[in-house]
Amino acid sequence: MSEPRLTPLGAIEGQPSAVQALGALAQDGSHPPLLLHGPEGCGKRTAALAFAARLVCLAPKGMDACG
């Protein structure tokens, strides 16, 4: 499997309520256990990686991680 390309949380399309919820958690500094559920190809991995990148970023840009 190839290495995934990081998509910023704010750039994820098609899942506005999930992105909004993850963005709110990230801006809050919260990181509760999360279970992302959905069919293959719906963006679970993309959202998880974007959320994790945002949480470890020391100088975030809104809901997105550092450049």
LINRAVEN-V648266 format. One record per helix or strand of 3 or more residues. SS is the DSSP state (A for helix, B for strand). FROM is the first residue (numbers start at 1). TO is the last residue. If there is no record, write none. Layout:
SS_FROM_TO + SS_FROM_TO
//
This chain:
A_9_11 + A_16_28 + A_44_56
//
